[in-house]
Amino acid sequence: MEHTGSKNFLLNPNFLPNPILLQDEELNKYILETSVYPREPELLKELREATAKLPNAFFGTAPDAGHWSFYWLLSSPYCSLTIPHDGKITAIDRDRKTYEIGLPIIQKSGVEHKIDYIESPALPVLDNLLEEPKNEGDFDFAFVDADKGNYWNYHERLMKLVKIGGIVMYDNTLWGGAVAKPEEAVPESKRLWRRSTIEFNKSISADPRVEISHVSVGDGIIICRRIG
Ligand SMILES: C[S@@+](CC[C@H](N)C(=O)[O-])C[C@H]1O[C@@H](n2cnc3c(N)ncnc32)[C@H](O)[C@@H]1O
């Protein structure tokens, strides 16, 4: 059964960005300055700094969460920089402007040929991919960070597209800590996606097709390995 999608929170004037889970600012700064920034490739630093200036900078995956998951799981500094020359990334964003923020840096780093950018809502793209039997089990990795109300619908499709042994990651799975709070204690603008996140977390935890680890960095990340 399809889970119900949700409204775009940017249309909601009361939307508040999620706080990162680590509430101690000094400690957060300490972690970033000692363990994340010193090892960050120069081009990613440029990308992070370019994004930080934008009004929706809070959209970005937290640097410690990105470092932890992309660096360790993909065993390579941040995907496109070091995937093999003939490796491919399918990047889907319905707003081309978002892709264009990073495009000059992608071009400078010489990895543009590895990225197939598709300007579209993501679900129909995954459905199109699934129409081609050759795409089943063809992906090593997927990262989902948009349209939180549809996470389960992405998951169902990714369980066919990503190979057994492959990794899928979902960002913002602790929704600023709201998942553990009673609804009344959460600002109204966050309630809808709090509910869908709780529902998603419960469903994925019971899904025998994956092993999961719920990691409490940034805004929470669920990392799963497809096992069936
Ligand atoms: C939270 S941001 C992703 C940030 C990114 N992970 C980073 O670290 O920079 C969400 C992005 O998803 C896009 N988006 C929102 N809903 C979408 C949908 N249904 N399909 C595809 N893209 C969507 C938005 O345009 C936005 O660029």
The ligand as a Tripos MOL2 file, in Angstrom:
@<TRIPOS>MOLECULE
LIG
   27    29     1     0     0
SMALL
NO_CHARGES

@<TRIPOS>ATOM
      1 C1         16.8920   18.5700    2.1040 C.3       1 LIG1
      2 S1         17.3060   19.0390    0.4750 S.3       1 LIG1
      3 C2         18.6270   17.9400    0.0730 C.3       1 LIG1
      4 C3         19.9440   18.4500    0.6210 C.3       1 LIG1
      5 C4         21.1400   17.6210    0.2470 C.3       1 LIG1
      6 N1         21.1000   16.3040    0.8340 N.3       1 LIG1
      7 C5         22.4090   18.3490    0.7060 C.2       1 LIG1
      8 O1         23.0670   17.8790    1.6380 O.co2     1 LIG1
      9 O2         22.7190   19.3920    0.1290 O.co2     1 LIG1
     10 C6         15.9410   18.4200   -0.3930 C.3       1 LIG1
     11 C7         15.9630   18.5860   -1.9240 C.3       1 LIG1
     12 O3         14.9590   17.7390   -2.4660 O.3       1 LIG1
     13 C8         14.2640   18.3750   -3.4970 C.3       1 LIG1
     14 N2         12.9290   17.7650   -3.5070 N.ar      1 LIG1
     15 C9         11.8980   17.9820   -2.6670 C.ar      1 LIG1
     16 N3         10.8740   17.1630   -2.9450 N.ar      1 LIG1
     17 C10        11.2760   16.3910   -3.9840 C.ar      1 LIG1
     18 C11        10.6780   15.3300   -4.7150 C.ar      1 LIG1
     19 N4          9.4500   14.8950   -4.4490 N.pl3     1 LIG1
     20 N5         11.3910   14.7570   -5.6890 N.ar      1 LIG1
     21 C12        12.6530   15.1770   -5.9900 C.ar      1 LIG1
     22 N6         13.2680   16.1770   -5.3470 N.ar      1 LIG1
     23 C13        12.5960   16.7670   -4.3450 C.ar      1 LIG1
     24 C14        14.2990   19.8570   -3.1520 C.3       1 LIG1
     25 O4         14.2410   20.6250   -4.3500 O.3       1 LIG1
     26 C15        15.6440   19.9890   -2.4330 C.3       1 LIG1
     27 O5         16.6600   20.3800   -3.3170 O.3       1 LIG1
@<TRIPOS>BOND
     1     1     2 1
     2     2     3 1
     3     2    10 1
     4     3     4 1
     5     4     5 1
     6     5     6 1
     7     5     7 1
     8     7     8 2
     9     7     9 1
    10    10    11 1
    11    11    12 1
    12    11    26 1
    13    12    13 1
    14    13    14 1
    15    13    24 1
    16    14    15 ar
    17    14    23 ar
    18    15    16 ar
    19    16    17 ar
    20    17    18 ar
    21    17    23 ar
    22    18    19 1
    23    18    20 ar
    24    20    21 ar
    25    21    22 ar
    26    22    23 ar
    27    24    25 1
    28    24    26 1
    29    26    27 1
@<TRIPOS>SUBSTRUCTURE
     1 LIG1         1 GROUP 0 **** ****
